């Protein structure tokens, strides 16, 4: 019989200013920017034993798709000690990075940088799972219940803390399409999500035939890595995508202005049906493939034609996986439909990698106690204001208490919600709002594009030509 966890007595009775739920890049950014603010009592809880960022996709050579300036703090506080450049200086790597001339760093390096911040910052509590958040109307505070785990991941203690403000940064989780869920959950033939790729890489390389499903960046990186490590002429790879093409990500300079605070504010002010339509239509802004990765795939395929013949690799976009099943215990049969042709076929394979993306983690379990106070939109999603606060009943907000969200506001703030480049700006916005001050002055204009026809206050006045004062002749000046 297991021993029940004990109650943790170390939490203060006085309410904290801020409790963060989850420690991914978003809340880590918030914690780093909150750290120097004197008098701000903040703590962050994370159920994992330590920080890691997509460990299954830290493929050698894979880069972060935003420039290194989009670290945790720089775009809000360039002199922060928690910047990526200070990380390099601390590790005596600043000059090598300077000569490397890299704008985009490798994912593994970004992960190492974030772990350095996480291991150095106070107020981060790993191995703490938040179980529920409730509103206490008698004390006008939020109650946060959590379970603390021991070194083996077993529940060791229960705790409760109180907070005036909550920030949810629980991130996303791998998405597995319904037809493929039974295959993932069963043992035998490897059918994995790309999030687990590196841990299963040896099994996949040993498989006779491998199918990668998903035409985004993760699918491209997995396909390229498999291709590079399989023998020429015996690659035996299929790469399937639902989109009509293996399309490059929109990366033009004006296109990137969709990831600015200007566009975020514009998007938030749109009507809900328009926002929903735009999120679906703008997939190429954040779900396409980096042009360098596309080029590397083509280069590798071309290299394999130099001795004549074509590589045994099939790349087919516009394909929907209708159903799937196991053949005996050694193979998987995929039932495919080509969306444009309307044709159907079957594909037998020995392993499947699902590069099918991520969905926002549901908040219902943690926020069940707040449900009576939450305001929702027509699709039962939380309504979020322009300062990243959930819209709650006035009985809560009148007490100066709020629930903020990070990377859970795609439906209200647009494609920039999960983008690392807006993390520091969003964190600074939250801290400015929460403190009622302006510890982080933010720019009023961030894009050359004017989104919409309504005049905006942040457009600076037109430049006025200076009136020159005529020179006075020396003779007259005597």
Phi and psi in degrees as a GROMACS rama.xvg file:
@    title "Ramachandran Plot"
@    xaxis  label "Phi"
@    yaxis  label "Psi"
@TYPE xy
-76.4306  150.29  UNK-2
-82.16  128.857  UNK-3
-66.396  148.574  UNK-4
-64.6082  145.382  UNK-5
-83.741  163.143  UNK-6
-85.2991  133.222  UNK-7
-78.2668  122.498  UNK-8
-98.0798  4.82191  UNK-9
-86.4989  -12.1076  UNK-10
-76.2506  138.604  UNK-11
-73.058  152.32  UNK-12
-76.6562  -33.1014  UNK-13
-66.9382  139.784  UNK-14
-68.3582  140.143  UNK-15
-76.5194  159.036  UNK-16
-71.7524  -33.6138  UNK-17
-152.662  130.783  UNK-18
-122.89  122.757  UNK-19
-98.3995  137.078  UNK-20
-110.065  112.192  UNK-21
97.803  140.768  UNK-22
-129.991  77.8667  UNK-23
-103.422  -168.359  UNK-24
-55.6829  -35.5282  UNK-25
-65.0141  -54.6849  UNK-26
-73.3852  -25.1926  UNK-27
-66.4767  -38.7274  UNK-28
-59.8044  -45.757  UNK-29
-62.3386  -42.7858  UNK-30
-63.9165  -39.4333  UNK-31
-66.1835  -40.7528  UNK-32
-76.6072  -25.6151  UNK-33
-76.8595  -25.6029  UNK-34
-53.7173  -46.0958  UNK-35
-81.466  -1.04517  UNK-36
-81.3311  105.672  UNK-37
-62.1402  135.961  UNK-38
83.9823  -3.31627  UNK-39
-89.5983  114.253  UNK-40
-90.6941  104.664  UNK-41
-130.875  141.732  UNK-42
-141.824  147.922  UNK-43
-127.848  135.137  UNK-44
-113.636  140.673  UNK-45
-143.674  132.263  UNK-46
-74.0244  -25.0295  UNK-47
-70.8749  156.643  UNK-48
-72.2588  -17.0996  UNK-49
-167.017  173.715  UNK-50
-76.4538  135.038  UNK-51
-150.677  150.574  UNK-52
-127.319  103.918  UNK-53
45.566  58.2839  UNK-54
-59.9433  -28.4158  UNK-55
-74.8745  -7.79074  UNK-56
-120.174  18.4783  UNK-57
-83.0203  57.8486  UNK-58
-70.6491  139.402  UNK-59
-55.7474  126.897  UNK-60
90.7733  -14.9088  UNK-61
-70.2673  132.603  UNK-62
-111.385  158.894  UNK-63
-73.7363  141.803  UNK-64
-89.6063  13.0282  UNK-65
-126.87  152.995  UNK-66
-62.316  159.024  UNK-67
-62.3672  -20.9621  UNK-68
-64.9409  -18.5612  UNK-69
-84.0164  50.5717  UNK-70
-84.3849  -157.415  UNK-71
-75.0952  -21.8628  UNK-72
-137.603  -27.0869  UNK-73
-57.7217  -41.5142  UNK-74
-72.4418  -4.38122  UNK-75
-115.099  -30.9354  UNK-76
-147.716  87.2837  UNK-77
-63.0912  -18.9118  UNK-78
-100.229  12.9724  UNK-79
-63.6809  141.173  UNK-80
-68.9265  -7.79921  UNK-81
-102.546  21.2581  UNK-82
-78.0842  161.17  UNK-83
-64.8801  -37.5648  UNK-84
-65.4174  -36.5123  UNK-85
-70.2522  -33.3371  UNK-86
-58.4299  -44.9369  UNK-87
-63.9676  -42.8193  UNK-88
-63.307  -42.235  UNK-89
-61.3809  -32.5619  UNK-90
-98.3298  14.5979  UNK-91
57.4297  42.9194  UNK-92
-125.253  11.743  UNK-93
-66.733  -43.8416  UNK-94
-68.7619  -42.974  UNK-95
-58.1624  -38.1841  UNK-96
-67.2852  -38.6613  UNK-97
-59.559  -44.4258  UNK-98
-77.5934  -21.5406  UNK-99
-69.4604  -23.578  UNK-100
53.3061  52.5128  UNK-101
-106.734  128.208  UNK-102
-90.417  -36.2635  UNK-103
-109.778  122.584  UNK-104
-93.1092  163.804  UNK-105
-71.8505  150.976  UNK-106
-58.5533  -40.7781  UNK-107
-61.4208  -34.7819  UNK-108
-72.1233  -39.0491  UNK-109
-62.8588  -40.6326  UNK-110
-62.6824  -43.1954  UNK-111
-64.1608  -39.6214  UNK-112
-61.3042  -47.3165  UNK-113
-63.3752  -38.0144  UNK-114
-66.0207  -35.628  UNK-115
-61.3737  -44.386  UNK-116
-63.8784  -46.3879  UNK-117
-63.0332  -35.812  UNK-118
-78.6172  -15.4189  UNK-119
-101.298  -27.7939  UNK-120
-76.9544  136.844  UNK-121
-77.9799  167.781  UNK-122
82.9877  4.09278  UNK-123
-103.379  126.129  UNK-124
-120.863  97.7929  UNK-125
-81.9907  161.206  UNK-126
70.9261  24.6255  UNK-127
-125.853  112.553  UNK-128
-97.8431  121.875  UNK-129
-77.1763  123.875  UNK-130
-94.2306  -34.7581  UNK-131
-161.756  154.323  UNK-132
-127.77  126.285  UNK-133
-129.876  157.915  UNK-134
-97.9775  128.539  UNK-135
-103.611  100.47  UNK-136
-69.5855  -19.1083  UNK-137
-75.5802  -34.1505  UNK-138
-104.995  -6.02358  UNK-139
55.5745  49.0803  UNK-140
-145.29  163.994  UNK-141
-88.6774  140.586  UNK-142
-102.029  130.251  UNK-143
-120.546  114.252  UNK-144
-98.6439  138.363  UNK-145
-142.082  162.294  UNK-146
-118.963  126.457  UNK-147
-93.9978  133.566  UNK-148
-101.14  154.841  UNK-149
-90.1234  -172.9  UNK-150
-62.5773  -22.5725  UNK-151
-93.4195  4.16752  UNK-152
82.6121  7.30029  UNK-153
-89.2334  147.631  UNK-154
-61.7669  125.929  UNK-155
-116.073  -31.405  UNK-156
-156.362  149.576  UNK-157
-104.367  146.712  UNK-158
-144.836  163.496  UNK-159
-143.719  137.098  UNK-160
-134.108  165.376  UNK-161
-120.185  148.455  UNK-162
-149.487  147.627  UNK-163
-83.9255  -27.3567  UNK-164
-137.604  141.769  UNK-165
-118.186  139.177  UNK-166
-123.462  117.869  UNK-167
-92.8029  118.061  UNK-168
-133.999  54.6815  UNK-169
-84.3891  -7.6234  UNK-170
72.8725  -152.309  UNK-171
-119.953  171.005  UNK-172
-136.223  154.363  UNK-173
-58.3127  138.005  UNK-174
-101.288  125.846  UNK-175
-116.458  120.167  UNK-176
-57.4538  146.564  UNK-177
-52.8583  -44.2512  UNK-178
-62.0889  -19.6679  UNK-179
-104.925  -5.77432  UNK-180
-59.581  -42.6825  UNK-181
-61.059  -31.848  UNK-182
-72.0065  -38.2773  UNK-183
-66.7396  -38.8761  UNK-184
-78.0938  -18.1552  UNK-185
-89.2031  152.202  UNK-186
-81.9814  167.539  UNK-187
111.379  -120.545  UNK-188
-58.8202  129.362  UNK-189
-67.5001  114.85  UNK-190
-126.646  104.412  UNK-191
-126.341  158.825  UNK-192
-83.0565  150.623  UNK-193
-58.7015  -23.2803  UNK-194
-59.1926  -23.3439  UNK-195
-106.572  17.4067  UNK-196
-58.8624  -52.8918  UNK-197
-62.0609  -35.6864  UNK-198
-67.1204  -23.5453  UNK-199
-111.228  9.31276  UNK-200
-60.3726  -42.7321  UNK-201
-61.8743  -41.0755  UNK-202
-63.7713  -40.0482  UNK-203
-68.0749  -40.5154  UNK-204
-67.0747  -27.5245  UNK-205
-82.3946  -14.7833  UNK-206
-71.5861  148.963  UNK-207
-67.0966  -46.5187  UNK-208
-136.059  134.33  UNK-209
-125.303  137.025  UNK-210
-116.99  129.073  UNK-211
-106.787  127.606  UNK-212
-114.669  120.458  UNK-213
130.906  125.372  UNK-214
-106.29  25.8079  UNK-215
-97.5676  -166.429  UNK-216
-62.1619  -42.8781  UNK-217
-63.564  -43.8438  UNK-218
-60.7647  -41.4816  UNK-219
-64.8101  -42.5899  UNK-220
-66.1666  -41.1344  UNK-221
-66.4478  -45.4625  UNK-222
-59.9983  -44.1873  UNK-223
-63.2374  -42.3618  UNK-224
-65.0937  -42.3906  UNK-225
-64.0485  -43.5509  UNK-226
-59.2993  -43.4093  UNK-227
-66.2523  -21.8008  UNK-228
-110.663  14.0486  UNK-229
-117.02  148.199  UNK-230
-66.1395  145.43  UNK-231
-60.3902  131.049  UNK-232
86.3048  -14.6571  UNK-233
-129.365  40.4811  UNK-234
-67.5501  -44.0117  UNK-235
50.2012  59.7807  UNK-236
-125.941  141.371  UNK-237
-121.331  137.934  UNK-238
-127.668  115.502  UNK-239
-116.023  141.055  UNK-240
-139.216  149.018  UNK-241
-81.3901  -30.383  UNK-242
-66.6342  160.509  UNK-243
-72.9885  -7.77932  UNK-244
-157.828  158.599  UNK-245
-80.0362  85.1763  UNK-246
-93.3758  142.527  UNK-247
-72.8181  150.124  UNK-248
-69.1798  142.798  UNK-249
-67.3303  113.789  UNK-250
-133.837  22.2607  UNK-251
-73.1017  157.442  UNK-252
-63.4592  -40.3898  UNK-253
-74.239  -32.1873  UNK-254
-62.8226  -36.3934  UNK-255
-67.1633  -13.9812  UNK-256
-70.0631  -5.33962  UNK-257
-70.6301  -10.7248  UNK-258
-108.229  34.4279  UNK-259
-111.32  159.13  UNK-260
-57.4943  -32.0536  UNK-261
-58.2377  -48.0262  UNK-262
-69.4732  -36.4  UNK-263
-58.8461  -44.7581  UNK-264
-64.9419  -41.9028  UNK-265
-61.3091  -47.3255  UNK-266
-61.8956  -42.4241  UNK-267
-61.9258  -30.5214  UNK-268
-81.3779  -7.11049  UNK-269
-75.8859  162.442  UNK-270
-69.6277  150.581  UNK-271
-55.1686  -46.5901  UNK-272
-61.3289  -35.8949  UNK-273
-67.3273  -42.3206  UNK-274
-60.1377  -44.7861  UNK-275
-63.0582  -39.8224  UNK-276
-65.3089  -41.3797  UNK-277
-66.4731  -42.5488  UNK-278
-57.1375  -42.563  UNK-279
-69.5709  -36.2669  UNK-280
-79.2578  -21.2106  UNK-281
-95.3457  25.1271  UNK-282
-57.4368  -32.2404  UNK-283
-72.5974  -13.7141  UNK-284
-71.2952  -27.1429  UNK-285
-140.621  -2.61762  UNK-286
-119.612  6.37206  UNK-287
-80.1464  -170.191  UNK-288
-112.24  137.347  UNK-289
-57.5875  135.135  UNK-290
-60.0046  -34.5114  UNK-291
-65.3319  -37.1238  UNK-292
-68.0933  -41.6988  UNK-293
-59.489  -44.4544  UNK-294
-63.3844  -39.8713  UNK-295
-65.0499  -38.3315  UNK-296
-64.0276  -47.0345  UNK-297
-63.3709  -41.3258  UNK-298
-60.5174  -41.789  UNK-299
-68.4522  -40.307  UNK-300
-64.9445  -42.7422  UNK-301
-63.2667  -41.1578  UNK-302
-57.3239  -31.9408  UNK-303
-81.1071  0.00875539  UNK-304
-100.119  -2.7524  UNK-305
-63.0893  -30.6391  UNK-306
-94.468  15.0076  UNK-307
91.3576  152.618  UNK-308
83.4962  173.22  UNK-309
-117.609  149.244  UNK-310
-65.766  150.094  UNK-311
-82.1571  66.4108  UNK-312
-137.97  130.857  UNK-313
-115.144  123.273  UNK-314
-116.25  111.951  UNK-315
-131.577  110.199  UNK-316
-85.0706  175.717  UNK-317
70.2753  27.2161  UNK-318
-116.328  133.214  UNK-319
-109.816  130.964  UNK-320
-86.4068  108.98  UNK-321
-75.3414  -55.469  UNK-322
-144.862  171.128  UNK-323
-154.832  154.334  UNK-324
-157.32  167.613  UNK-325
-93.5284  141.113  UNK-326
-104.707  111.491  UNK-327
55.8365  -129.84  UNK-328
-122.986  6.94199  UNK-329
-118.134  -10.4172  UNK-330
-139.735  163.994  UNK-331
-123.347  138.342  UNK-332
-111.515  122.366  UNK-333
-102.711  130.449  UNK-334
-98.541  114.227  UNK-335
-109.272  152.213  UNK-336
-136.823  127.96  UNK-337
-83.8579  122.763  UNK-338
-65.6106  -42.9216  UNK-339
-79.5104  -39.5831  UNK-340
-78.3407  -27.9241  UNK-341
74.6037  16.2574  UNK-342
-96.2578  157.9  UNK-343
-128.066  151.048  UNK-344
-156.96  177.187  UNK-345
-123.905  146.648  UNK-346
-130.776  125.029  UNK-347
-100.146  130.851  UNK-348
-142.865  162.514  UNK-349
-99.205  -13.3689  UNK-350
-161.643  151.505  UNK-351
-135.16  133.787  UNK-352
-113.206  122.933  UNK-353
-96.8271  98.5572  UNK-354
-94.1262  59.7613  UNK-355
-102.211  18.5313  UNK-356
82.8914  -167.137  UNK-357
-133.477  149.734  UNK-358
-118.05  152.401  UNK-359
-59.1529  135.348  UNK-360
-64.8356  135.038  UNK-361
-64.874  141.197  UNK-362
-100.675  -1.48466  UNK-363
-60.1178  -39.1156  UNK-364
-65.8999  -49.111  UNK-365
-68.4384  -36.2298  UNK-366
-100.471  14.2008  UNK-367
-55.8377  -36.1252  UNK-368
-71.2423  -14.4563  UNK-369
-100.103  -1.72414  UNK-370
-53.5027  -41.1456  UNK-371
-64.2886  -18.5065  UNK-372
-100.907  -9.64388  UNK-373
-85.1819  144.79  UNK-374
-107.254  131.74  UNK-375
-120.728  160.564  UNK-376
-89.581  -170.335  UNK-377
-66.4595  -17.9176  UNK-378
-107.693  20.7016  UNK-379
65.0825  23.2031  UNK-380
-91.5119  150.027  UNK-381
-61.2255  137.23  UNK-382
-81.9703  137.811  UNK-383
-130.974  130.726  UNK-384
-82.7796  -178.296  UNK-385
-72.3723  -7.89135  UNK-386
-106.824  21.3279  UNK-387
69.2103  24.4166  UNK-388
-100.604  132.197  UNK-389
-60.8479  139.857  UNK-390
-82.6603  112.412  UNK-391
-113.873  170.876  UNK-392
-58.0332  141.037  UNK-393
-56.2299  -24.8693  UNK-394
-64.0246  -23.3639  UNK-395
-88.2458  -51.1924  UNK-396
-69.9085  -25.4324  UNK-397
-64.3978  -23.9566  UNK-398
-83.9134  3.38026  UNK-399
77.176  22.2178  UNK-400
-110.644  139.48  UNK-401
-145.005  157.269  UNK-402
-115.169  116.206  UNK-403
-96.8509  154.892  UNK-404
-127.184  145.611  UNK-405
-130.716  129.072  UNK-406
57.5581  35.6325  UNK-407
-139.717  21.5964  UNK-408
-125.852  30.0355  UNK-409
-56.3004  -38.8714  UNK-410
-71.802  -17.9646  UNK-411
-113.095  -23.2858  UNK-412
-120.973  -4.84585  UNK-413
87.8539  -168.54  UNK-414
-63.7966  -16.664  UNK-415
-77.3722  -9.17287  UNK-416
-56.0404  -47.2422  UNK-417
-89.654  1.2276  UNK-418
-77.6162  131.195  UNK-419
-62.6326  -27.8273  UNK-420
-66.5009  -20.549  UNK-421
-102.081  2.72843  UNK-422
-62.7358  -47.4119  UNK-423
-66.2079  -41.4747  UNK-424
-62.6162  -43.9315  UNK-425
-64.9562  -43.1206  UNK-426
-60.9907  -42.6162  UNK-427
-64.8846  -39.3401  UNK-428
-60.234  -44.203  UNK-429
-62.2124  -45.9137  UNK-430
-68.9825  -37.6881  UNK-431
-61.8955  -41.8874  UNK-432
-68.9778  -44.8215  UNK-433
-65.6548  -40.1185  UNK-434
-83.5536  -16.5657  UNK-435
70.955  14.4245  UNK-436
-124.752  -162.818  UNK-437
-136.849  67.1424  UNK-438
-63.9492  -22.9512  UNK-439
-127.559  92.1203  UNK-440
-58.9212  131.06  UNK-441
-113.262  150.923  UNK-442
-68.0744  147.45  UNK-443
-85.9891  -23.5559  UNK-444
-135.769  136.2  UNK-445
-132.465  -0.772628  UNK-446
-138.671  147.298  UNK-447
-74.818  -29.1223  UNK-448
-71.6924  135.378  UNK-449
-98.7456  111.034  UNK-450
-86.8724  114.093  UNK-451
92.064  169.607  UNK-452
-98.2977  -10.2929  UNK-453
-70.5971  135.365  UNK-454
-64.4075  145.268  UNK-455
-120.191  145.27  UNK-456
-70.4602  -24.2728  UNK-457
-79.805  -3.41577  UNK-458
-72.8112  121.647  UNK-459
-69.1516  154.502  UNK-460
-64.9785  155.745  UNK-461
-62.4546  146.518  UNK-462
-64.6405  136.399  UNK-463
-101.352  132.896  UNK-464
-68.171  135.541  UNK-465
-71.5897  139.691  UNK-466
-86.6185  122.172  UNK-467
-82.6706  137.028  UNK-468
-83.3436  124.384  UNK-469
-60.6731  142.109  UNK-470
-73.4512  138.9  UNK-471
-92.9697  124.503  UNK-472
-56.1486  143.998  UNK-473
-58.7551  -35.6438  UNK-474
-62.2518  -36.9498  UNK-475
-77.2047  -21.1476  UNK-476
-81.9745  -10.6234  UNK-477
